[in-house]
Amino acid sequence: MTRATETTVQSISAAAPDTAKDPVIACAGITARYNRISVVHGVDLEVRAGELLAVLGPNGAGKSSMLGAIAGIVSGGGEVRIGGTDIGRMSANARAARGLSFVPEQRGNIFPAMSVRENIDVGLRLLDPGEREAQRDFILDMFPILKVRDKAHAGVLSGGEQQMLAIGLALGRNPAVLVLDEPSQGLAPAVFDILENAFNALKARGLALLLAEQNVPFASRIADRYIILSQGEVMRRGGKDDLKNPEELADVFMGGADN
Ligand SMILES: Nc1ncnc2c1ncn2[C@@H]1O[C@H](COP(=O)(O)OP(=O)(O)OP(=O)(O)O)[C@@H](O)[C@H]1O
């Protein structure tokens, strides 16, 4: 990564949280496809600094594919603007260098044979050396268990610890936007509190958070706004008022509701 790019990432993520400002990430007409089969058909969304947008929807709705297309790991199209620049045709690495970090489903970004510390070092390696220790402290203050498990192989951690490490690794580059695919999947409810606190800390720092979630009650705790995907299209979008009633929201796309 060039020095200039590092500066861009830093200046975006250092912005004070102000949800009234322009979005940190603005996506328009996002599509995703596997070979010639199109599974996401033109989704618009935006997330401001200090805001969390949850992507809800049933199995197979296209949540993972859409996040993958935004991150550049699934084929697709559409605009992905970060800080005003369209990164939608860049490689996944170039998007990461522009401030977009992705935590895939099932913590797929961690290196199981490496220690916790080595994983975090991998995440930090592209950050300016002068900023690495402060970012490491930020990550370890958010997830103190990772300090305790410093020398353990990532592959032997519990699911919750692995999720914390996956987020810690993704934060290494001090991103402006964190995209997470079903972070609560398969985790014990006790870990939900830790994730909620972590997301609140990231929002307070001014990051924009975009995540897919199957667990609507958990999404309703952490999200400021939501979209519901169905068959690759947005079937509904809304905010805190709807999120106060997660059962009703889940009924919109589960159990055959005819919304
Ligand atoms: N690697 C792939 N190759 C071909 N088709 C795929 C692939 N991954 C997903 N699909 C298809 O794309 C569509 C959207 O799937 P996707 O996994 O994005 O949905 P999802 O909402 O994330 O569901 P889930 O919560 O079950 O992961 C589905 O029809 C799925 O079968």
The ligand as an SDF file (V2000), in Angstrom:
LIG
                    3D

 31 33  0  0  0  0  0  0  0  0999 V2000
  -20.8130  -20.3450   -4.6380 N   0  0  0  0  0  0  0  0  0  0  0  0
  -22.0360  -20.3340   -5.1810 C   0  0  0  0  0  0  0  0  0  0  0  0
  -22.2560  -20.8500   -6.4020 N   0  0  0  0  0  0  0  0  0  0  0  0
  -23.4890  -20.8270   -6.9440 C   0  0  0  0  0  0  0  0  0  0  0  0
  -24.5780  -20.3100   -6.3510 N   0  0  0  0  0  0  0  0  0  0  0  0
  -24.4180  -19.7980   -5.1300 C   0  0  0  0  0  0  0  0  0  0  0  0
  -23.1390  -19.7680   -4.4730 C   0  0  0  0  0  0  0  0  0  0  0  0
  -23.2970  -19.1910   -3.2590 N   0  0  0  0  0  0  0  0  0  0  0  0
  -24.6060  -18.8610   -3.1550 C   0  0  0  0  0  0  0  0  0  0  0  0
  -25.2800  -19.2260   -4.2740 N   0  0  0  0  0  0  0  0  0  0  0  0
  -26.6980  -19.0060   -4.5290 C   0  0  0  0  0  0  0  0  0  0  0  0
  -26.9390  -17.6080   -4.4800 O   0  0  0  0  0  0  0  0  0  0  0  0
  -28.2000  -17.3540   -3.8760 C   0  0  0  0  0  0  0  0  0  0  0  0
  -27.9900  -16.4040   -2.7190 C   0  0  0  0  0  0  0  0  0  0  0  0
  -27.2430  -17.1050   -1.7210 O   0  0  0  0  0  0  0  0  0  0  0  0
  -26.5660  -16.3670   -0.4800 P   0  0  0  0  0  0  0  0  0  0  0  0
  -25.6950  -17.3430    0.2240 O   0  0  0  0  0  0  0  0  0  0  0  0
  -25.9910  -15.0920   -0.9340 O   0  0  0  0  0  0  0  0  0  0  0  0
  -27.8310  -16.0360    0.4240 O   0  0  0  0  0  0  0  0  0  0  0  0
  -27.8880  -15.6610    1.9540 P   0  0  0  0  0  0  0  0  0  0  0  0
  -29.0460  -14.7110    2.0900 O   0  0  0  0  0  0  0  0  0  0  0  0
  -26.5810  -15.1980    2.4250 O   0  0  0  0  0  0  0  0  0  0  0  0
  -28.2790  -17.0330    2.6210 O   0  0  0  0  0  0  0  0  0  0  0  0
  -27.6020  -17.7950    3.8500 P   0  0  0  0  0  0  0  0  0  0  0  0
  -27.9990  -17.0290    5.0460 O   0  0  0  0  0  0  0  0  0  0  0  0
  -28.2170  -19.1480    3.7890 O   0  0  0  0  0  0  0  0  0  0  0  0
  -26.1090  -17.7890    3.6140 O   0  0  0  0  0  0  0  0  0  0  0  0
  -28.7960  -18.7010   -3.4760 C   0  0  0  0  0  0  0  0  0  0  0  0
  -29.6810  -19.0990   -4.4840 O   0  0  0  0  0  0  0  0  0  0  0  0
  -27.5740  -19.5930   -3.4380 C   0  0  0  0  0  0  0  0  0  0  0  0
  -27.9270  -20.9310   -3.7520 O   0  0  0  0  0  0  0  0  0  0  0  0
  1  2  1  0
  2  3  1  0
  2  7  2  0
  3  4  2  0
  4  5  1  0
  5  6  2  0
  6  7  1  0
  6 10  1  0
  7  8  1  0
  8  9  2  0
  9 10  1  0
 10 11  1  0
 11 12  1  0
 11 30  1  0
 12 13  1  0
 13 14  1  0
 13 28  1  0
 14 15  1  0
 15 16  1  0
 16 17  2  0
 16 18  1  0
 16 19  1  0
 19 20  1  0
 20 21  2  0
 20 22  1  0
 20 23  1  0
 23 24  1  0
 24 25  2  0
 24 26  1  0
 24 27  1  0
 28 29  1  0
 28 30  1  0
 30 31  1  0
M  END
$$$$
